[in-house]
């Protein structure tokens, strides 16, 4: 059984990333601790330090949580006690102690009146995730629907995007693809609305899983690639690892075992570097599946066993079930039937405990109950509208008094906007001038290329023909004529090459795909195996952008031939509605991404910047390099 790795909105409510400004905040909190005597204040300061340090310094963060609990012992402050319950829930969920999670969610909900709506959403969300990790999907959906109700009632758009995603992943686990797609689509719309980049990348990754299982492989690949572009921008190595794992699963299903193996190994390497045990377990399990198909049974057994060890450590029931099935099949194939039977029994036990008819019935009843409550809430909202209208009438007098102040503010805003608008126009004119210069350069190159071909090339050909005629006659110094003919022939070839370099005829006549393929055809004598994959490229794009992209492609090829020592090169050219994507992968020696770029990379980035595009480079030393270029069209 293949396993795709979903993206979970996990612990996003209370645990921020530490930035420079947060470092200053940490220093201020520590300084405040020194001058504070009140125990509740000390507890609150230690709790703030726990939140600020959790991602960056987990050990130090945990010590602050313990001190916060110590100072808050016997507190009468329900708000502080509720916040500490949330911190406890997050901490136990991080370390997969689910019984403790449920204990503190019940404690927090008993103080619900002292919690903010955002905190209540957090409690329900983390309770739902604990049930999800225990493969109790009906209970997970029940908790997430409560979170969705609170976030919708209080208009917490960002929180609702996260909740809808987490409901969708529960349906993914149940293989209810239509419901999963519906919830993911709602989540993605909210992520776009509130500019949640990480959320967008997560939801696109999950949609890739859904599209793949619905047989929409092209949509799945596009979703994974778009997700990876955002993950690379955010330096989200965990997200990249999961997309690689899911791409491997897709290529395995399509029968491309080479690409599947490559992406599984990339995922495993990324997850090891980031100590992402969940992704590591998934990649190992999928490698076991692939090795089994390739009849590499010992490798398959080793991968399944390593994945199973991690699953036991994290109490991942889905992973336990899938690895038991994989080990049962491998032992059967190698003739070890007692072991095969033992693992099959373990698989059967877990399979029955995860999904059954009662489970699915519970979920259906939850959906009906949730939709009914939502309709009742809409009816109540209509009756509240009249009351709100009466209140608004009473506020009109106050608004009129404030109007004069507002007008002055508007005038100030318009003045500022005018200044910004003039500056924007100035910048735009500079950009237009640069573009015009570039267009002029390309036009001049084309003219010189044509002149070289038509005039100089023609003259050389005529001179060569005349010398050939002399050679056929009774010319006394035939050897000198032969030498002259060779010089003219070489010069003619050089002129032809210069003309091609200035403006490739294949590009002008037939477009980018044909020009790239012609260039690759000229590499047949080298030891490099090359493949070009082009999608939605039937219609050509703007000629200037075609030329820029072709120059970028030439620069990349030169870098690969000179430095990469690669044996395999894949070029992907994909046109989307609003942008073009050029991705080049090789299996060479790799590069150090943080090292100072050479002239070739500098030229590539300069050309991409002119096109207002982006360049992302993913390289593993000794494993190869992937360069992903995206430009608007």
Beta strands, then each sheet from edge to edge (+ up, - down):
strand 1: 529-535
strand 2: 568-575
strand 3: 579-586
strand 4: 614-620
strand 5: 624-632
sheet 1: 1+ 2+ 3- 5+ 4-
end
